[in-house]
Amino acid sequence: MPAVLAQFAAVDNTVVLPGYLKADAAVYYTFGMVMLRQQKFRTAEYAFGKAVELNASHVASHFNHAVALIELVLRTTDAGQVK
C-alpha cells in the first residue's frame, strides 16, 4: 500500500478493503474539501459523491456533498446547468 494511502487509513481507523476503497474515499474527500475551499463547487460535488460511493458510512462526506450541491444551486443562474 502506498504511504499516502496508509496515512489516510490510519486516520480513519478503518480496515482498508481490498482495492483500497476506504483509502480512495479519503482521497476523494480531501480533494473535495480543497475544491470547496477554492469555491469550485461542481468539482467538489463530484469528489464528495465519489467519496460517498466508496465509503457510505462516512458522515462528513454526505454532509459536504450536500453543502457543495447547495452552493452549486445557489450560484448557478441557468437551471439547465444544475444536474
C-alpha positions, 0 to 999 in steps of 0.5 A: 500500500502506498504511504499516502494511502496508509496515512489516510487509513490510519486516520480513519481507523478503518480496515482498508478493503481490498482495492483500497476503497476506504483509502480512495474515499479519503482521497476523494474527500480531501480533494473535495474539501480543497475544491470547496475551499477554492469555491469550485463547487461542481468539482467538489460535488463530484469528489464528495459523491465519489467519496460517498460511493466508496465509503457510505458510512462516512458522515462528513462526506454526505454532509459536504456533498450536500453543502457543495450541491447547495452552493452549486444551486445557489450560484448557478443562474441557468437551471439547465446547468444544475444536474 
